[in-house]
Amino acid sequence: MTTASPRPNEPEIPGISPGVVALDRAALQRHTVRVLMAAQVVAGTGMGSMISSGGLLIERLSGSAATAGLATTVATLGAALLSVPLAALSRARGRRAGLGTGWLVAAVGAVIVPVAAGLGQVPLTLFGMLLIGAASAANLQSRYAATDLAEPGGRARALSLVVWSTTVGSVLGPNLSGPGEALAGALGLPGPAGTFVFSVAAFLTGWAVIRLRLRPDPLLSAGGPGPERRAAPERFGVRMRGALRQVTASHAALTGLGALVLGHAVMVSVMTMTPVQLAHHGASLSVVGLTISLHVAGMYGLSPLVGRLADRIGRVPVILLGQTVFVLATLLAGASGGRQLPVAAGLFLLGVGWSCATVAGSTLLSESVDAAHRPEVQGLSDTLMNLVGAGGGALSGALAARYGYGGLNAAAAALAAPVGALALYFSLRTRSTR
């Protein structure tokens, strides 16, 4: 049997002879996507638990509703702080090292939270949630790992499949609030702390899947840096500045980055205070968990459809669709008056808007910058997403306390305007150029 001749400058895949790279690259890509999806399914459960229970736990420990937003804030800040180090680790040692470390750090944080909550230590509880932010960083970087070996025409689909796979775990996680409360009672912990015990198992399982099954490493196999190119911190900093220059030099990249960053801020700010809003209107933990599950289903469940739509009609139209859905979602939730059904419907649409902004924005950003700078651009985008999300989470409690849940939703809706304007400007500029 004859084998395909290697293409010029074809990267050598560890464990695969150069003569069959062209034949086996597609199979390796399919294997990579399957492994990433499996890790997202199990580890996403841990993040789902955090979303539904974190704010309630901090409110119970502190006795203040205004501090409830700190749970999501510190987790999002943790993701922002850890995105660049994890990206640097991936660049130096491959995706297995970067993603695996992210899930492992999150598991340590999930151990700290119930222990600290049992001791009544709010600062230590928040520190544990900060470390759990590593799970969000790993989650976001997994979508880019799916594109390392993908052909240009299949990148959006591969990315959207990994985003979609988070649905199972993230929908299941919030619904562990009831069992978690029972477990917390048996362990003598505050009720919302029980779900974090499940998070420990979820994050450790995600780490094991990545470490044991993500072989060969997709980034290294795609011609990523080997030992001779393992960047020192100073060199990585130089490359990050180069990544920023890449983004600012491209209208398309700026549009993609704007959709990612501000879309994340809209989603985080509203989602953070929704469990508290429902609880204040008499909703049980099970109802809160179901509402967050619907929200997460909107975020991830339709992502393959969003990916196909972005390939079919273009990235920018899908970004604009996402901003429209954001406005509808915030109007519905903000005018709900605490009624559970409109809040749940609004949160589902909020998730759909995030999916449109994230899938289309990520794809547009990645394909609009030079390939040599993509890992750094991806790390930069995740950092900015989480920093702005942390700001939204931090302000959400204060805004809700001062202006009510409706006022918070109105402020979030206003963030869709600059993204819509940027996308329209880019679209018109592109048409006039043509």
VMD Tcl script that draws the C-alpha trace (Angstrom):
set ca {
  {0.00 0.00 0.00}
  {1.36 3.40 -0.88}
  {1.33 6.31 1.50}
  {0.79 9.94 0.83}
  {3.85 12.08 0.39}
  {4.26 14.71 3.07}
  {3.36 18.22 2.05}
  {6.09 20.87 2.06}
  {6.73 22.06 5.63}
  {4.15 19.54 6.89}
  {4.50 19.28 10.69}
  {5.68 15.96 12.01}
  {3.05 14.46 14.28}
  {4.54 12.57 17.24}
  {3.97 8.85 16.82}
  {2.94 9.19 13.16}
  {5.39 8.92 10.29}
  {5.55 11.98 8.01}
  {4.40 9.93 5.02}
  {0.95 9.36 6.43}
  {0.36 12.77 8.04}
  {-2.06 13.82 5.30}
  {-4.06 10.63 5.74}
  {-4.15 10.63 9.56}
  {-4.58 14.33 10.32}
  {-8.35 14.18 9.82}
  {-8.62 11.11 12.07}
  {-6.51 12.82 14.72}
  {-8.74 15.90 14.51}
  {-11.85 13.77 15.06}
  {-10.20 12.05 18.04}
  {-9.17 15.43 19.50}
  {-12.67 16.87 19.24}
  {-14.19 13.74 20.84}
  {-11.77 13.92 23.79}
  {-12.36 17.64 24.28}
  {-16.11 17.07 24.18}
  {-15.88 14.28 26.78}
  {-13.88 16.48 29.14}
  {-16.36 19.34 28.70}
  {-19.32 17.07 29.49}
  {-18.01 15.96 32.87}
  {-16.11 19.06 33.95}
  {-18.95 21.35 32.88}
  {-20.99 19.89 35.72}
  {-18.64 21.55 38.19}
  {-19.07 24.99 36.64}
  {-22.86 24.57 36.48}
  {-22.92 23.91 40.22}
  {-20.85 27.02 40.85}
  {-23.20 29.22 38.79}
  {-26.35 28.21 40.65}
  {-24.99 28.00 44.20}
  {-22.09 30.45 44.46}
  {-24.08 33.64 44.88}
  {-26.51 32.07 47.33}
  {-23.62 30.72 49.41}
  {-21.87 34.08 49.67}
  {-25.16 35.83 50.51}
  {-25.83 33.32 53.29}
  {-22.33 33.57 54.74}
  {-22.15 37.37 54.57}
  {-25.80 38.15 55.30}
  {-25.89 40.73 52.50}
  {-27.61 40.44 49.12}
  {-25.31 43.11 47.69}
  {-22.32 40.78 48.12}
  {-23.93 37.87 46.27}
  {-22.42 39.02 43.00}
  {-18.93 38.54 44.43}
  {-19.15 34.78 43.80}
  {-19.29 35.09 40.04}
  {-17.04 38.14 40.15}
  {-14.11 36.38 41.80}
  {-14.56 33.25 39.66}
  {-14.54 35.38 36.53}
  {-11.55 37.34 37.82}
  {-9.78 34.04 38.49}
  {-10.42 33.01 34.89}
  {-9.00 36.34 33.71}
  {-5.88 36.01 35.85}
  {-5.27 32.40 34.85}
  {-6.07 32.58 31.12}
  {-2.67 33.99 30.12}
  {-0.60 31.59 32.29}
  {-2.58 28.62 30.98}
  {-2.13 29.87 27.41}
  {1.61 30.23 28.07}
  {1.70 26.69 29.45}
  {-0.15 25.39 26.40}
  {2.26 27.17 24.11}
  {5.27 25.74 25.93}
  {4.08 22.18 26.60}
  {0.91 21.67 24.60}
  {-2.83 21.65 25.23}
  {-2.67 18.66 27.59}
  {-0.58 20.65 30.04}
  {-2.60 23.86 29.77}
  {-6.10 22.39 29.88}
  {-5.24 19.69 32.42}
  {-3.71 22.20 34.81}
  {-6.79 24.39 34.53}
  {-9.13 21.60 35.60}
  {-6.77 20.54 38.41}
  {-6.53 24.05 39.86}
  {-10.33 24.29 39.74}
  {-10.60 21.03 41.69}
  {-8.39 22.50 44.43}
  {-10.67 25.54 44.58}
  {-13.76 23.33 44.81}
  {-12.23 21.59 47.84}
  {-11.51 24.89 49.54}
  {-15.04 26.34 49.15}
  {-17.06 23.89 51.30}
  {-14.30 23.67 53.90}
  {-14.14 27.47 54.20}
  {-17.95 27.75 54.18}
  {-18.15 25.27 57.05}
  {-15.77 27.51 58.99}
  {-17.78 30.61 58.11}
  {-14.77 32.19 56.38}
  {-16.01 34.41 53.57}
  {-12.56 35.52 52.30}
  {-11.31 31.94 52.11}
  {-14.53 30.86 50.40}
  {-14.02 33.58 47.80}
  {-10.41 32.45 47.31}
  {-11.67 28.97 46.51}
  {-14.07 30.46 43.97}
  {-11.19 32.43 42.49}
  {-9.35 29.17 41.83}
  {-12.50 27.64 40.34}
  {-12.16 30.34 37.71}
  {-9.43 28.14 36.20}
  {-12.23 25.85 35.02}
  {-13.76 28.69 33.03}
  {-10.36 29.47 31.51}
  {-9.89 25.81 30.54}
  {-13.42 25.69 29.17}
  {-12.82 28.69 26.93}
  {-9.43 27.47 25.71}
  {-10.88 24.05 24.86}
  {-12.91 25.61 22.03}
  {-9.72 26.93 20.45}
  {-7.95 23.58 20.97}
  {-10.62 22.05 18.73}
  {-9.38 24.23 15.84}
  {-5.66 23.40 16.12}
  {-5.85 20.60 13.54}
  {-9.05 21.64 11.77}
  {-9.10 22.64 8.12}
  {-10.07 26.31 7.58}
  {-13.55 25.43 6.35}
  {-14.27 23.29 9.42}
  {-13.04 25.52 12.23}
  {-16.41 27.04 13.14}
  {-18.06 23.63 13.23}
  {-15.29 22.09 15.38}
  {-15.37 25.04 17.76}
  {-19.17 24.93 18.07}
  {-19.18 21.19 18.79}
  {-16.90 21.66 21.81}
  {-19.04 24.58 22.98}
  {-22.14 22.41 22.56}
  {-20.68 19.52 24.56}
  {-20.64 21.72 27.65}
  {-24.44 21.56 27.62}
  {-24.77 18.18 29.33}
  {-22.62 18.95 32.33}
  {-23.64 22.57 32.65}
  {-27.35 21.73 32.57}
  {-26.88 18.88 35.03}
  {-24.75 20.94 37.43}
  {-27.37 23.48 38.54}
  {-29.88 20.67 39.10}
  {-27.55 19.21 41.72}
  {-28.59 22.06 44.02}
  {-31.26 19.90 45.70}
  {-29.03 16.84 46.29}
  {-26.22 19.21 47.22}
  {-28.36 20.80 49.92}
  {-29.12 17.36 51.36}
  {-25.43 16.46 51.27}
  {-24.55 19.74 52.96}
  {-27.00 18.97 55.75}
  {-25.38 15.58 56.33}
  {-21.93 17.19 56.43}
  {-22.97 20.11 58.63}
  {-22.35 22.70 55.89}
  {-24.44 25.66 54.68}
  {-26.99 24.39 52.14}
  {-25.52 25.88 48.93}
  {-22.04 24.52 49.76}
  {-23.01 20.92 49.09}
  {-22.91 21.21 45.29}
  {-19.21 22.06 45.41}
  {-18.50 18.52 46.60}
  {-19.85 17.33 43.26}
  {-17.68 19.95 41.54}
  {-14.52 18.38 42.96}
  {-15.32 15.04 41.32}
  {-16.30 16.73 38.05}
  {-13.09 18.77 37.73}
  {-10.86 15.81 38.62}
  {-12.60 13.69 35.99}
  {-12.08 16.40 33.38}
  {-8.39 16.57 34.28}
  {-8.03 12.80 33.96}
  {-9.72 12.72 30.54}
  {-7.37 15.40 29.18}
  {-4.20 13.93 30.66}
  {-4.90 10.35 29.62}
  {-6.76 10.69 26.33}
  {-5.58 13.88 24.58}
  {-2.72 12.13 22.78}
  {-1.02 13.15 20.53}
  {-1.26 16.74 21.66}
  {-3.18 18.73 19.01}
  {-1.22 21.98 19.33}
  {2.17 20.26 19.16}
  {0.94 18.05 16.32}
  {-0.17 21.11 14.38}
  {3.38 22.45 14.43}
  {3.18 24.27 17.73}
  {6.30 25.05 19.73}
  {8.54 22.25 20.85}
  {11.08 22.33 23.70}
  {13.40 24.61 21.72}
  {10.66 27.26 21.50}
  {9.37 27.20 25.08}
  {8.99 30.86 25.74}
  {10.34 32.63 28.79}
  {7.90 34.99 30.56}
  {9.52 38.05 28.95}
  {9.22 36.55 25.50}
  {5.59 35.66 26.12}
  {4.94 39.23 27.19}
  {6.45 40.45 23.95}
  {4.22 38.07 22.02}
  {1.14 39.29 23.89}
  {1.91 42.85 22.84}
  {2.28 41.56 19.30}
  {-1.13 39.87 19.64}
  {-2.67 43.18 20.72}
  {-1.18 44.88 17.68}
  {-2.61 42.13 15.48}
  {-6.10 42.74 16.85}
  {-6.04 46.52 16.68}
  {-4.80 46.42 13.09}
  {-7.85 44.48 11.87}
  {-11.46 45.72 11.83}
  {-12.63 42.13 11.63}
  {-10.58 41.08 14.66}
  {-11.82 44.09 16.63}
  {-15.41 43.19 15.78}
  {-14.90 39.61 16.91}
  {-13.17 40.69 20.12}
  {-15.86 43.27 20.89}
  {-18.60 40.68 20.47}
  {-16.79 38.27 22.78}
  {-15.94 40.76 25.52}
  {-19.14 42.79 25.79}
  {-21.36 39.78 25.12}
  {-19.75 38.04 28.07}
  {-20.33 41.13 30.23}
  {-24.06 41.16 29.36}
  {-24.43 37.48 30.16}
  {-22.46 37.49 33.44}
  {-24.06 40.61 34.90}
  {-27.65 39.39 34.44}
  {-26.99 35.73 35.21}
  {-25.18 36.59 38.46}
  {-28.15 38.22 40.14}
  {-30.92 36.03 38.72}
  {-30.67 33.29 41.41}
  {-30.85 35.97 44.10}
  {-33.81 37.66 42.38}
  {-35.70 34.35 42.18}
  {-34.88 33.44 45.79}
  {-36.16 36.81 47.01}
  {-39.48 36.08 45.29}
  {-39.89 32.71 46.99}
  {-38.33 30.34 44.45}
  {-36.82 27.15 45.80}
  {-33.27 26.00 45.09}
  {-34.68 23.48 42.62}
  {-36.46 26.24 40.66}
  {-33.28 28.34 40.70}
  {-31.32 25.35 39.42}
  {-33.84 24.68 36.64}
  {-33.73 28.34 35.54}
  {-29.94 28.33 35.36}
  {-30.09 25.02 33.48}
  {-32.32 26.62 30.84}
  {-29.89 29.51 30.62}
  {-26.94 27.16 30.13}
  {-28.91 25.17 27.56}
  {-29.36 28.40 25.62}
  {-25.63 29.10 25.87}
  {-24.44 25.73 24.64}
  {-27.30 23.61 23.32}
  {-27.82 25.49 20.06}
  {-24.14 26.19 19.36}
  {-23.80 23.66 16.47}
  {-26.71 25.39 14.76}
  {-25.11 28.76 15.46}
  {-21.82 27.50 14.02}
  {-23.49 26.29 10.83}
  {-25.37 29.56 10.56}
  {-22.14 31.53 10.92}
  {-20.59 29.44 8.12}
  {-23.64 29.90 5.93}
  {-24.57 33.58 6.28}
  {-21.35 34.96 7.77}
  {-19.86 35.78 11.15}
  {-21.02 39.40 11.34}
  {-24.74 38.73 10.69}
  {-24.71 36.15 13.50}
  {-23.01 38.65 15.82}
  {-25.76 41.17 15.01}
  {-28.39 38.49 15.64}
  {-26.84 37.88 19.05}
  {-27.11 41.56 20.01}
  {-30.79 41.57 19.04}
  {-31.43 38.50 21.16}
  {-29.61 40.12 24.09}
  {-32.00 43.08 23.97}
  {-35.06 40.81 23.85}
  {-33.73 38.70 26.73}
  {-33.08 41.64 29.03}
  {-36.46 43.19 28.25}
  {-38.24 39.94 29.09}
  {-36.33 39.23 32.29}
  {-36.17 42.83 33.43}
  {-39.94 43.34 33.09}
  {-40.79 40.03 34.77}
  {-41.53 41.47 38.20}
  {-40.02 38.36 39.78}
  {-42.35 35.92 37.98}
  {-40.51 32.69 37.37}
  {-41.61 31.90 33.81}
  {-40.57 35.22 32.19}
  {-37.28 35.14 34.09}
  {-36.58 31.60 32.87}
  {-37.48 32.54 29.27}
  {-35.31 35.65 29.46}
  {-32.36 33.66 30.82}
  {-32.72 31.11 28.02}
  {-32.61 33.88 25.39}
  {-29.67 35.45 27.22}
  {-27.81 32.19 26.71}
  {-28.72 32.10 23.00}
  {-27.39 35.63 22.54}
  {-24.14 34.63 24.25}
  {-23.83 31.61 21.97}
  {-24.18 33.78 18.85}
  {-21.64 36.30 20.10}
  {-19.16 33.67 21.28}
  {-19.21 31.20 18.39}
  {-19.26 33.82 15.62}
  {-16.95 36.20 17.49}
  {-14.36 33.51 18.31}
  {-14.28 32.28 14.72}
  {-14.03 35.79 13.27}
  {-11.26 36.73 15.67}
  {-9.17 33.62 15.05}
  {-9.35 33.76 11.27}
  {-8.65 37.51 11.15}
  {-5.15 37.39 12.69}
  {-1.89 35.85 11.59}
  {-1.62 32.15 12.45}
  {1.66 32.69 14.31}
  {-0.12 34.94 16.82}
  {-3.33 32.94 17.30}
  {-2.46 31.28 20.66}
  {-1.62 34.66 22.18}
  {-4.66 36.35 20.64}
  {-6.85 33.59 22.02}
  {-5.35 34.01 25.50}
  {-5.75 37.78 25.26}
  {-9.42 37.49 24.27}
  {-10.17 35.10 27.14}
  {-8.44 37.42 29.61}
  {-10.38 40.46 28.43}
  {-13.65 38.50 28.39}
  {-13.21 37.48 31.98}
  {-11.95 40.86 33.21}
  {-14.99 42.61 31.76}
  {-17.20 39.79 33.02}
  {-15.72 40.22 36.50}
  {-16.53 43.91 36.33}
  {-20.08 43.11 35.29}
  {-20.45 40.64 38.13}
  {-19.00 43.10 40.63}
  {-21.36 45.87 39.57}
  {-24.43 43.66 39.21}
  {-25.12 43.38 42.93}
  {-24.80 47.11 43.51}
  {-26.89 47.97 40.45}
  {-29.63 45.53 41.45}
  {-29.63 46.83 45.01}
  {-29.96 50.46 43.85}
  {-32.07 50.22 40.70}
  {-33.67 46.80 41.00}
  {-33.41 43.75 38.76}
  {-35.10 45.66 35.93}
  {-32.53 48.44 36.10}
  {-29.72 45.89 35.97}
  {-31.19 44.36 32.82}
  {-31.54 47.79 31.21}
  {-27.88 48.54 31.86}
  {-26.89 45.17 30.38}
  {-28.99 45.79 27.27}
  {-27.12 49.04 26.64}
  {-23.90 47.05 26.15}
  {-25.31 45.55 22.96}
  {-25.29 48.96 21.24}
  {-21.50 49.40 20.76}
  {-21.10 45.85 19.47}
  {-23.95 46.31 17.03}
  {-22.46 49.61 15.83}
  {-19.01 48.07 15.38}
  {-20.42 45.10 13.47}
  {-22.53 47.32 11.22}
  {-19.57 49.59 10.52}
  {-17.38 46.62 9.61}
  {-20.11 45.19 7.38}
  {-20.65 48.48 5.54}
  {-16.90 49.03 5.22}
  {-16.49 45.57 3.74}
  {-19.28 46.15 1.21}
  {-17.90 49.52 0.14}
  {-14.44 48.01 -0.30}
  {-15.87 45.31 -2.52}
}
mol new
graphics top color blue
foreach p $ca { graphics top sphere $p radius 0.5 }
foreach p [lrange $ca 0 end-1] q [lrange $ca 1 end] { graphics top cylinder $p $q radius 0.2 }
display resetview
